[in-house]
Amino acid sequence: MSMFCYQCQEASKGTGCEIKGVCGKTSDVANLQDLLLFVTKGVAWWSQKADEAGIINPVAEKYIIDSMFITITNANFDRNKIIAQIKKGFEVQDSLAEKLGKTPENTPECAIWRTDSEEAMEEKSTSVGVLSHKNEDIRSLKELLTYGMKGIAAYAEHAHNLGYHNAEVNAFMKKGLVATVDETLEVDELLPLVLECGKYGVEVMSLLDKANTESYGHPEITSVNLGVGKNPGILVSGHDLKDFEELLKQTEGTGIDIYTHSEMLPANYYPAFKKYKHFIGNYGNSWWAQTKEFESFNGPVLLTTNCLVPPKESYKERVYTTGAAGFDGCTHIPERKDGQPKDFSVLIEHARKCQAPTEIETGEIVGGFAHNQVMALADKVVDAVKSGAIKKFVVMAGCDGRVSSRSYYTDFAQELPEDSVILTAGCAKYRYNKLKLGDIGGIPRILDAGQCNDSYSLAVIALKLKEVFGLEDINELPIVYNIAWYEQKAVIVLLALLSLGVKNIHLGPTLPAFLSPNVAKVLVEQFGIGSISTVEQDMAEMMA
């Protein structure tokens, strides 16, 4: 095999991509991402040693976050950027080693391996990937831990961009990465680390929630326009709200309209963004539909994070990347320097030359049901539960994907009894958020909390309901979980829910390929995790 990757739900044949990634990454890019992760583990090792010596290095902590995010599914396909990040990792390691003054005994290879040769990097990259761990169960747990930390890194970077940090989360990232190169750890030592990863998943999502709401206000119930205006537009995809804010400011008064796409839809719910008259609404649907929707948009597209599908040549020159995102041949917007905003002038000038977007749908959808907004409706919700008007809450958060079997989630939403309410977050909602499911006493039957990281809101809502009803266990609530996953941010959401004690989660459309039979058995026995089956069978079980 020329590569091996099984970190996403669409892993080839349900086991792993061996020639080219289903996501579109080539084997050399996949292998270089493995090498970047290898070097990042070395940075974590040196940084942990520096911490023990009282040497705090924020540069190393930011490097770890950035590098982990770059290796997440559908984020970066740019070979040159990955190589540049690997070389930067060597510099960070050398800086830490110099400050420590010596190389300790038993230093792992990832902390001392160096090269200036790209050929040597390519050769090394083929030997440091997933399969370098020979024991299947050890490999499974280390990969589960790694993917959880990739999800943490994504949310930590968004928070960092808004000036928010959590030292304990950063410390755990180092601890977790160092554990993955510790060959002495056994299954019974790794499993608690995986659950601890879930705990810090809750911490980082709480941090990002604080960063977003203190920066832009609490999301409000909002009707989002799905149509288009007459001006040229810029379409913003990905997840980063800081990038979105800076673009809004720089395009104000230019005659250019701004639209959200996919996971940027929840930007419409924040009060701080509503003041911009040129912020028109949302264009399109889930990330995987972008090959059609970026084409019809006509104007430039900004990818602020992951969820990039390799662009077609017909619109590739209109695709711009920034942050962790990257694709060879697409213009990349550089990072902020000296506290100044990113410079989107090249994107703005490009938009001036483009036609207005082609309209692909009309109407509105309603969202903005994050925890603060739902708590404002708490009395109405509690009364509806007590009266029997609402009998079940169904958490259908997570990721969307391309496979046709995901129509299951549309069918499941349509078949739900009329006394049930869907709680959602993430792009999984595009499978049902435009269905006309009505409301229950003024409470919409689809409550969209926002992005995948806003799954934290769903946990806050559940814990508040547990308190209101005086229950001892969160699993006594009339809430069931039917979650879809695609990539590593969904992995940390799952681990976060497990750390909160949530059990009997249905996960689909398939269980992760990186779960060995023994690890999967532990998750089933301890937490009741199960896969989905048919809509009829799952409906009967969950609604019982």
Backbone torsions as a table, in degrees:
resi	resn	phi	psi	omega
1	MET	NA	146.3	-178.1
2	SER	-91.2	-11.4	176.9
3	MET	-161.7	170.8	168.9
4	PHE	-151.0	124.8	178.0
5	CYS	-149.2	130.4	176.8
6	TYR	-137.2	33.1	-174.2
7	GLN	-82.1	-14.3	-179.6
8	CYS	-113.4	167.5	-175.2
9	GLN	-67.8	-24.7	-176.4
10	GLU	-94.3	21.9	177.3
11	ALA	-49.1	134.8	-174.2
12	SER	-53.5	129.7	179.4
13	LYS	59.5	15.6	-179.6
14	GLY	74.2	10.6	-178.1
15	THR	-124.4	-35.1	-179.5
16	GLY	155.1	148.8	178.3
17	CYS	-85.6	128.6	-173.6
18	GLU	-118.8	-14.5	-178.2
19	ILE	-118.6	-49.2	177.8
20	LYS	-151.4	144.9	-178.9
21	GLY	-67.7	138.8	173.0
22	VAL	-57.7	-30.3	178.4
23	CYS	-67.3	-19.7	179.9
24	GLY	114.4	-9.1	-179.3
25	LYS	-73.7	141.7	178.9
26	THR	-78.1	165.6	-177.3
27	SER	-62.9	-37.6	-179.0
28	ASP	-68.6	-37.0	176.6
29	VAL	-66.9	-41.6	179.0
30	ALA	-60.5	-44.8	-179.1
31	ASN	-67.5	-39.0	178.0
32	LEU	-66.3	-32.8	174.0
33	GLN	-64.5	-38.3	175.4
34	ASP	-61.5	-40.4	179.3
35	LEU	-68.0	-38.7	177.1
36	LEU	-60.9	-41.4	177.6
37	LEU	-64.4	-39.9	177.1
38	PHE	-58.6	-47.8	179.7
39	VAL	-67.0	-36.7	178.9
40	THR	-63.5	-36.3	175.6
41	LYS	-63.3	-35.7	176.0
42	GLY	-65.6	-40.1	176.4
43	VAL	-62.2	-42.7	179.2
44	ALA	-61.6	-40.2	-180.0
45	TRP	-63.6	-49.4	179.0
46	TRP	-63.1	-40.2	-178.2
47	SER	-65.9	-37.8	177.6
48	GLN	-65.6	-40.9	176.5
49	LYS	-63.2	-38.8	178.3
50	ALA	-64.6	-40.7	177.3
51	ASP	-58.0	-44.0	-179.0
52	GLU	-62.3	-27.7	180.0
53	ALA	-92.1	4.9	-180.0
54	GLY	79.3	18.4	179.6
55	ILE	-104.3	105.3	-178.8
56	ILE	-91.1	131.2	-176.7
57	ASN	-130.7	93.1	179.8
58	PRO	-61.5	-28.7	179.9
59	VAL	-62.3	-42.2	179.4
60	ALA	-65.4	-40.7	-179.6
61	GLU	-65.0	-40.6	178.5
62	LYS	-68.8	-36.5	177.7
63	TYR	-60.2	-43.9	-179.7
64	ILE	-60.0	-47.0	-179.6
65	ILE	-61.4	-48.7	-178.0
66	ASP	-61.5	-45.1	-176.0
67	SER	-67.5	-40.5	177.5
68	MET	-63.2	-39.6	-179.1
69	PHE	-67.1	-39.3	179.8
70	ILE	-58.9	-32.0	-176.1
71	THR	-89.2	2.7	178.7
72	ILE	-71.5	157.3	-177.1
73	THR	-60.0	135.8	174.2
74	ASN	63.8	27.3	178.5
75	ALA	-101.1	-59.5	-171.4
76	ASN	-132.4	121.3	179.5
77	PHE	-112.2	9.6	-172.3
78	ASP	-91.5	104.4	-177.3
79	ARG	-55.7	-44.6	-176.2
80	ASN	-66.3	-37.7	179.3
81	LYS	-68.0	-37.6	179.6
82	ILE	-65.8	-42.3	177.9
83	ILE	-63.1	-41.9	178.2
84	ALA	-60.8	-38.1	179.5
85	GLN	-69.9	-35.3	176.1
86	ILE	-62.2	-46.1	179.9
87	LYS	-63.3	-37.9	176.9
88	LYS	-62.9	-36.4	177.9
89	GLY	-61.1	-40.1	175.8
90	PHE	-59.8	-42.3	-179.4
91	GLU	-63.6	-42.4	179.6
92	VAL	-64.2	-43.8	178.3
93	GLN	-61.0	-45.8	-178.7
94	ASP	-63.2	-37.7	178.6
95	SER	-63.7	-43.4	178.8
96	LEU	-66.8	-41.4	179.9
97	ALA	-62.9	-39.6	179.5
98	GLU	-64.1	-39.8	179.9
99	LYS	-68.1	-33.8	178.2
100	LEU	-75.1	-27.5	175.0
101	GLY	87.9	-9.2	179.4
102	LYS	-161.7	161.7	175.6
103	THR	-98.4	113.8	-177.5
104	PRO	-63.3	158.9	174.5
105	GLU	-66.3	155.9	178.2
106	ASN	61.0	32.0	176.2
107	THR	-70.2	127.6	-178.6
108	PRO	-67.3	156.9	-176.6
109	GLU	-57.7	-37.0	-176.9
110	CYS	-63.3	-17.2	-178.5
111	ALA	-97.7	-5.1	-178.5
112	ILE	-129.2	-12.0	-178.4
113	TRP	-72.2	133.5	-178.7
114	ARG	-142.0	152.3	170.5
115	THR	-165.1	151.0	172.3
116	ASP	-103.4	-5.7	-174.9
117	SER	-92.1	127.5	176.4
118	GLU	-67.7	-32.4	177.0
119	GLU	-63.5	-41.2	178.6
120	ALA	-66.9	-35.7	176.4
121	MET	-62.4	-46.2	-179.1
122	GLU	-62.7	-40.5	179.2
123	GLU	-65.7	-44.4	-179.4
124	LYS	-66.4	-34.6	-174.7
125	SER	-61.6	-24.4	-177.7
126	THR	-80.1	-6.7	-175.2
127	SER	-116.2	2.4	-174.6
128	VAL	-118.6	13.8	-176.8
129	GLY	-82.4	-164.2	-175.0
130	VAL	-53.2	-45.1	-171.9
131	LEU	-75.8	-0.1	175.9
132	SER	-68.6	-18.5	172.2
133	HIS	-88.7	114.2	-171.9
134	LYS	-80.5	-35.0	-179.4
135	ASN	-75.9	122.4	-173.0
136	GLU	-61.0	-42.8	-177.3
137	ASP	-72.1	-40.8	175.9
138	ILE	-62.1	-45.0	178.4
139	ARG	-59.4	-44.1	-177.6
140	SER	-61.2	-46.3	-178.1
141	LEU	-69.9	-38.0	178.4
142	LYS	-67.4	-37.2	177.5
143	GLU	-71.1	-39.8	176.4
144	LEU	-59.7	-42.7	176.9
145	LEU	-64.0	-45.0	-179.3
146	THR	-61.6	-44.5	-177.9
147	TYR	-68.8	-35.1	174.0
148	GLY	-61.4	-41.4	179.7
149	MET	-69.9	-30.0	174.2
150	LYS	-63.1	-39.9	176.1
151	GLY	-63.9	-42.5	176.6
152	ILE	-59.0	-43.5	-178.4
153	ALA	-60.0	-40.8	-179.9
154	ALA	-60.0	-47.4	-177.9
155	TYR	-72.1	-34.7	178.4
156	ALA	-65.2	-36.4	179.5
157	GLU	-66.3	-42.5	178.2
158	HIS	-60.3	-42.9	178.9
159	ALA	-65.0	-42.2	179.2
160	HIS	-59.2	-40.5	-179.8
161	ASN	-62.0	-23.0	177.9
162	LEU	-99.3	6.0	175.7
163	GLY	88.2	19.4	-178.3
164	TYR	-114.1	137.2	-175.7
165	HIS	-139.7	158.1	175.7
166	ASN	-138.4	108.4	-175.9
167	ALA	-61.5	-34.3	-178.6
168	GLU	-69.3	-37.9	176.4
169	VAL	-63.3	-45.1	179.4
170	ASN	-61.3	-40.5	179.3
171	ALA	-63.9	-39.9	179.4
172	PHE	-66.6	-37.9	179.1
173	MET	-57.0	-43.3	178.4
174	LYS	-65.4	-46.4	180.0
175	LYS	-58.1	-46.0	-178.2
176	GLY	-66.4	-42.7	179.9
177	LEU	-65.7	-41.7	178.3
178	VAL	-63.4	-36.0	179.1
179	ALA	-62.1	-31.4	-178.1
180	THR	-71.6	-14.9	176.7
181	VAL	-107.3	5.7	177.2
182	ASP	-88.0	107.5	-175.9
183	GLU	-77.9	-4.6	-178.6
184	THR	-89.5	-14.7	-175.2
185	LEU	-73.2	137.4	178.4
186	GLU	-106.7	176.3	-176.6
187	VAL	-56.4	-44.4	-175.8
188	ASP	-69.9	-13.3	175.0
189	GLU	-94.7	-29.6	-178.2
190	LEU	-79.5	-35.7	-178.1
191	LEU	-59.1	-45.6	176.4
192	PRO	-61.0	-31.6	177.7
193	LEU	-65.5	-39.0	178.0
194	VAL	-62.3	-43.6	179.3
195	LEU	-69.0	-34.2	175.8
196	GLU	-65.3	-34.4	175.6
197	CYS	-58.6	-40.4	176.9
198	GLY	-61.0	-39.1	177.8
199	LYS	-59.5	-44.2	-179.7
200	TYR	-77.0	-18.1	169.6
201	GLY	-64.1	-43.0	175.7
202	VAL	-61.4	-43.5	-179.0
203	GLU	-60.5	-46.0	-175.5
204	VAL	-72.4	-33.0	176.8
205	MET	-70.7	-34.0	174.1
206	SER	-65.1	-41.1	177.9
207	LEU	-61.5	-45.2	-178.8
208	LEU	-68.3	-37.6	175.8
209	ASP	-59.0	-43.8	177.8
210	LYS	-63.6	-44.0	-179.8
211	ALA	-61.1	-46.7	-178.7
212	ASN	-65.7	-46.8	-174.1
213	THR	-74.9	-34.2	176.7
214	GLU	-72.9	-25.1	179.6
215	SER	-85.8	-38.5	-170.2
216	TYR	-126.5	2.1	-178.7
217	GLY	89.6	164.5	178.2
218	HIS	-75.4	136.6	176.0
219	PRO	-53.4	143.3	-178.7
220	GLU	-119.4	156.0	173.8
221	ILE	-59.9	123.4	-171.5
222	THR	-139.5	136.7	170.2
223	SER	-91.5	118.7	-173.7
224	VAL	-101.0	127.4	179.2
225	ASN	-70.0	134.9	178.7
226	LEU	-105.9	-5.9	-179.7
227	GLY	-87.5	-171.4	-176.9
228	VAL	-126.5	161.7	175.0
229	GLY	-97.3	-169.7	-176.7
230	LYS	-100.0	-7.0	-178.1
231	ASN	-90.1	160.8	170.0
232	PRO	-58.6	152.6	-176.2
233	GLY	-133.3	162.5	169.5
234	ILE	-120.2	130.1	-178.5
235	LEU	-102.8	128.3	-176.8
236	VAL	-111.6	122.5	179.4
237	SER	-120.5	175.1	-175.9
238	GLY	96.2	-142.9	-171.5
239	HIS	-140.8	-11.9	-166.6
240	ASP	-83.9	116.5	-177.1
241	LEU	-76.8	-28.0	177.9
242	LYS	-65.1	-44.9	175.2
243	ASP	-57.9	-43.1	-177.9
244	PHE	-62.6	-44.3	179.5
245	GLU	-60.8	-45.8	-177.7
246	GLU	-65.7	-36.7	177.1
247	LEU	-67.2	-41.4	177.3
248	LEU	-57.8	-45.4	-179.3
249	LYS	-63.4	-41.9	-175.5
250	GLN	-75.9	-18.0	179.3
251	THR	-100.5	-3.8	-179.3
252	GLU	-62.8	128.8	178.2
253	GLY	78.9	8.1	-178.2
254	THR	-93.2	-10.5	-174.7
255	GLY	83.3	11.9	178.9
256	ILE	-109.3	132.5	179.6
257	ASP	-93.2	152.6	-179.9
258	ILE	-117.1	136.4	179.6
259	TYR	-130.0	150.7	172.5
260	THR	-98.4	157.2	177.6
261	HIS	-138.1	140.2	174.3
262	SER	53.5	-119.5	-173.7
263	GLU	-71.5	-5.0	174.3
264	MET	-86.2	-5.5	177.9
265	LEU	-47.3	-45.2	-176.9
266	PRO	-63.1	-12.0	174.3
267	ALA	-58.6	-27.2	178.6
268	ASN	-64.2	-19.4	-173.9
269	TYR	-88.3	-15.2	-174.2
270	TYR	-84.0	130.4	-178.4
271	PRO	-56.2	-37.3	-175.3
272	ALA	-63.2	-25.9	-177.0
273	PHE	-91.5	-15.5	-175.3
274	LYS	-72.0	-17.2	-178.7
275	LYS	-74.1	-15.0	-177.9
276	TYR	-85.4	111.1	-175.5
277	LYS	-67.8	-22.2	-179.4
278	HIS	-88.9	4.2	172.2
279	PHE	-86.1	103.6	-167.4
280	ILE	-85.3	-41.6	-176.5
281	GLY	153.8	-150.9	-176.7
282	ASN	-109.6	139.9	179.6
283	TYR	-121.3	117.3	173.5
284	GLY	94.1	-158.1	-169.0
285	ASN	-134.2	-136.0	-175.3
286	SER	-73.2	165.9	-174.0
287	TRP	-55.5	-37.9	-172.4
288	TRP	-72.9	-14.5	178.6
289	ALA	-85.3	2.5	-172.6
290	GLN	-64.7	-26.0	-178.6
291	THR	-62.7	-27.4	173.9
292	LYS	-90.5	-41.8	-171.9
293	GLU	-75.6	-34.3	175.3
294	PHE	-67.7	-32.6	176.9
295	GLU	-63.0	-50.4	-174.8
296	SER	-76.9	-15.3	-179.0
297	PHE	-67.9	-31.6	175.2
298	ASN	78.6	-30.1	-178.0
299	GLY	-100.6	-179.1	179.3
300	PRO	-68.5	153.1	-179.2
301	VAL	-123.2	133.5	177.8
302	LEU	-108.8	118.2	174.0
303	LEU	-94.3	109.4	-175.9
304	THR	-86.4	-19.9	-179.4
305	THR	-152.6	-151.8	179.1
306	ASN	-71.2	-177.8	-175.3
307	CYS	85.7	32.2	174.5
308	LEU	-96.3	127.1	172.0
309	VAL	-95.6	134.3	179.2
310	PRO	-46.3	119.6	-171.7
311	PRO	-73.6	149.4	174.3
312	LYS	-70.9	152.4	178.8
313	GLU	-60.6	-27.6	-176.5
314	SER	-66.0	-22.7	178.3
315	TYR	-133.5	5.3	-175.4
316	LYS	-55.8	-37.9	-177.7
317	GLU	-70.4	-9.1	176.1
318	ARG	-96.2	-1.7	-178.3
319	VAL	-95.2	125.5	177.4
320	TYR	-117.3	142.9	177.9
321	THR	-118.7	161.4	174.5
322	THR	-156.2	168.0	179.9
323	GLY	61.9	-133.8	-177.7
324	ALA	-73.2	-17.3	-175.7
325	ALA	-77.4	153.3	177.0
326	GLY	-174.1	146.7	175.0
327	PHE	-151.3	133.7	-178.1
328	ASP	-58.1	124.0	179.3
329	GLY	98.7	-12.6	176.8
330	CYS	-95.7	140.8	179.5
331	THR	-67.5	131.6	-179.2
332	HIS	-107.1	128.0	177.2
333	ILE	-82.6	120.0	-175.5
334	PRO	-64.3	165.1	-180.0
335	GLU	-71.1	166.2	176.4
336	ARG	-67.9	146.5	177.2
337	LYS	-131.8	138.6	175.8
338	ASP	54.4	35.2	176.7
339	GLY	76.9	5.5	-179.3
340	GLN	-89.2	153.1	178.2
341	PRO	-64.9	161.5	171.0
342	LYS	-63.6	151.8	-179.0
343	ASP	-100.0	106.6	-178.7
344	PHE	-98.9	19.1	-174.3
345	SER	-61.1	-37.9	-179.4
346	VAL	-65.8	-35.7	177.8
347	LEU	-67.8	-41.7	-178.4
348	ILE	-66.8	-43.5	179.0
349	GLU	-64.3	-36.1	176.8
350	HIS	-63.4	-42.8	-177.7
351	ALA	-62.1	-35.1	-178.8
352	ARG	-58.4	-27.3	-175.0
353	LYS	-91.8	-0.2	-172.7
354	CYS	-103.0	159.3	174.7
355	GLN	-76.6	161.6	174.6
356	ALA	-65.0	157.4	-179.4
357	PRO	-62.2	146.7	172.1
358	THR	-80.0	127.7	-177.5
359	GLU	-69.7	129.6	179.8
360	ILE	-115.6	-12.9	174.5
361	GLU	-164.5	167.5	178.6
362	THR	-133.7	176.1	177.1
363	GLY	100.0	-160.7	-177.3
364	GLU	-143.0	156.8	168.2
365	ILE	-128.9	153.8	-175.9
366	VAL	-108.5	135.4	176.5
367	GLY	-151.0	-169.5	178.6
368	GLY	104.0	23.7	-175.4
369	PHE	-97.7	55.9	172.3
370	ALA	-74.9	176.1	-169.4
371	HIS	-59.3	-38.3	-178.2
372	ASN	-64.5	-40.2	-179.7
373	GLN	-70.9	-40.9	179.1
374	VAL	-66.7	-37.2	178.0
375	MET	-63.9	-30.0	176.3
376	ALA	-67.1	-23.2	178.1
377	LEU	-100.7	12.0	-170.8
378	ALA	-55.4	-45.0	-178.4
379	ASP	-59.9	-43.3	-179.7
380	LYS	-65.2	-40.6	-180.0
381	VAL	-66.5	-46.6	-179.6
382	VAL	-61.4	-43.5	178.5
383	ASP	-61.1	-39.9	-179.7
384	ALA	-65.5	-36.2	177.9
385	VAL	-70.4	-44.7	-178.4
386	LYS	-64.8	-34.8	-179.2
387	SER	-79.7	-13.1	-177.8
388	GLY	90.2	0.9	178.3
389	ALA	-64.2	-37.5	172.7
390	ILE	-111.5	118.8	-179.9
391	LYS	-103.2	-26.4	-179.4
392	LYS	-144.4	142.2	164.7
393	PHE	-105.8	133.8	-178.6
394	VAL	-119.2	111.4	177.9
395	VAL	-80.4	114.8	179.6
396	MET	-122.9	52.6	-179.4
397	ALA	-85.5	177.1	174.2
398	GLY	118.9	-151.7	-170.9
399	CYS	-109.1	153.1	169.1
400	ASP	-97.7	170.3	179.2
401	GLY	-159.7	178.6	-171.5
402	ARG	-84.8	-26.8	-169.2
403	VAL	-63.8	143.2	-174.8
404	SER	-63.6	-24.9	-178.7
405	SER	-64.4	-14.6	178.9
406	ARG	-72.6	-5.7	170.9
407	SER	-62.1	-16.8	174.5
408	TYR	-50.5	-42.8	-174.4
409	TYR	-70.7	-33.3	173.9
410	THR	-65.6	-47.3	-179.3
411	ASP	-63.3	-39.9	-179.3
412	PHE	-63.1	-44.3	179.7
413	ALA	-62.2	-41.4	-179.0
414	GLN	-67.4	-32.7	-175.7
415	GLU	-87.3	-6.9	-179.6
416	LEU	-60.4	142.5	176.4
417	PRO	-58.9	152.8	-176.0
418	GLU	-70.6	-7.5	176.9
419	ASP	-99.7	22.1	178.7
420	SER	-118.6	151.5	-179.1
421	VAL	-124.7	133.7	178.3
422	ILE	-89.9	127.7	170.3
423	LEU	-104.1	123.2	-174.8
424	THR	-136.4	160.2	173.2
425	ALA	-163.4	152.1	-177.5
426	GLY	90.6	177.2	-175.1
427	CYS	-79.5	-5.1	174.2
428	ALA	-57.2	-26.7	-176.2
429	LYS	-62.5	-22.1	-178.7
430	TYR	-66.3	-11.1	175.5
431	ARG	-77.2	-14.0	-176.0
432	TYR	-151.6	-1.8	-172.8
433	ASN	-72.9	-9.6	178.0
434	LYS	-106.4	8.4	174.1
435	LEU	-75.4	147.9	178.6
436	LYS	-93.9	83.6	-176.7
437	LEU	-95.9	-2.9	175.5
438	GLY	77.8	-158.6	-178.7
439	ASP	-142.6	171.7	175.9
440	ILE	-122.9	103.5	-179.4
441	GLY	58.1	36.0	-179.2
442	GLY	91.3	-6.6	176.8
443	ILE	-94.4	115.5	-179.9
444	PRO	-58.2	146.8	-178.3
445	ARG	-81.5	-6.6	171.2
446	ILE	-122.9	112.3	-179.9
447	LEU	-107.8	105.0	-177.6
448	ASP	-92.1	114.6	-179.0
449	ALA	-82.9	-21.3	177.6
450	GLY	136.1	-137.6	-177.6
451	GLN	-75.5	177.6	-179.7
452	CYS	-59.8	-37.9	178.6
453	ASN	-65.3	-22.1	178.7
454	ASP	-76.6	4.6	168.5
455	SER	-58.4	-23.5	173.4
456	TYR	-56.0	-39.3	178.4
457	SER	-59.9	-38.5	-179.7
458	LEU	-65.9	-35.8	177.0
459	ALA	-68.6	-41.3	178.5
460	VAL	-61.4	-42.5	179.1
461	ILE	-61.7	-45.3	-179.5
462	ALA	-62.5	-43.8	-179.3
463	LEU	-66.2	-35.0	177.8
464	LYS	-68.1	-42.0	177.7
465	LEU	-63.8	-38.9	176.3
466	LYS	-58.0	-42.9	179.3
467	GLU	-66.7	-46.1	-177.2
468	VAL	-60.7	-41.1	-177.6
469	PHE	-87.7	1.3	175.4
470	GLY	65.6	37.4	-177.7
471	LEU	-93.0	152.4	179.6
472	GLU	-85.5	-29.0	-171.2
473	ASP	-129.7	133.1	179.5
474	ILE	-60.2	-25.5	-178.4
475	ASN	-77.8	-4.2	175.6
476	GLU	-84.0	-10.6	179.5
477	LEU	-69.7	155.9	175.5
478	PRO	-78.7	55.0	-178.7
479	ILE	-124.4	132.7	173.8
480	VAL	-122.1	157.6	-172.8
481	TYR	-122.6	118.0	177.5
482	ASN	-128.1	86.2	-167.2
483	ILE	-104.3	137.0	175.5
484	ALA	-100.9	141.5	177.9
485	TRP	-127.4	155.9	173.4
486	TYR	-137.0	-50.9	-175.9
487	GLU	-130.6	-163.2	-163.9
488	GLN	-75.9	-21.9	175.3
489	LYS	-69.1	-29.8	174.1
490	ALA	-70.8	-30.2	177.8
491	VAL	-63.5	-44.5	-179.2
492	ILE	-70.8	-31.3	174.6
493	VAL	-62.3	-44.0	178.1
494	LEU	-60.9	-48.2	-179.4
495	LEU	-64.4	-34.2	177.5
496	ALA	-64.0	-43.2	178.6
497	LEU	-63.5	-40.4	178.0
498	LEU	-63.4	-38.4	-179.4
499	SER	-67.0	-24.3	177.7
500	LEU	-85.8	-0.9	176.7
501	GLY	92.4	7.6	179.7
502	VAL	-70.8	133.9	-179.1
503	LYS	-124.7	168.8	174.3
504	ASN	62.2	42.1	176.2
505	ILE	-80.3	131.1	170.8
506	HIS	-90.5	129.8	-175.3
507	LEU	-123.2	133.3	-178.4
508	GLY	-155.1	-177.4	3.5
509	PRO	-73.6	-15.8	174.2
510	THR	-139.4	158.1	173.5
511	LEU	-73.2	151.5	-177.7
512	PRO	-58.9	137.8	177.9
513	ALA	-66.3	-23.1	-177.4
514	PHE	-81.4	-0.7	174.6
515	LEU	-87.4	114.0	175.5
516	SER	-68.3	160.4	179.1
517	PRO	-53.6	-40.0	-178.5
518	ASN	-70.6	-40.2	178.7
519	VAL	-68.2	-41.8	177.1
520	ALA	-60.0	-39.0	179.6
521	LYS	-62.4	-41.5	178.7
522	VAL	-61.8	-44.7	-179.2
523	LEU	-65.1	-36.7	177.8
524	VAL	-67.9	-46.9	-175.6
525	GLU	-70.4	-40.2	-175.8
526	GLN	-86.0	-30.7	-172.7
527	PHE	-124.8	-3.5	177.6
528	GLY	70.3	21.7	178.7
529	ILE	-66.1	134.4	179.4
530	GLY	-139.3	162.3	177.1
531	SER	-91.0	163.5	177.7
532	ILE	-80.4	161.0	176.6
533	SER	-127.2	-111.0	174.9
534	THR	-101.2	158.7	178.3
535	VAL	-57.9	-43.9	-176.7
536	GLU	-63.2	-46.4	-177.8
537	GLN	-67.4	-44.8	-179.0
538	ASP	-67.7	-36.8	179.3
539	MET	-63.3	-44.1	-179.9
540	ALA	-62.2	-39.8	-178.6
541	GLU	-71.7	-45.8	-173.9
542	MET	-75.4	-31.4	-177.1
543	MET	-87.9	-4.6	-178.9
544	ALA	-62.5	NA	NA
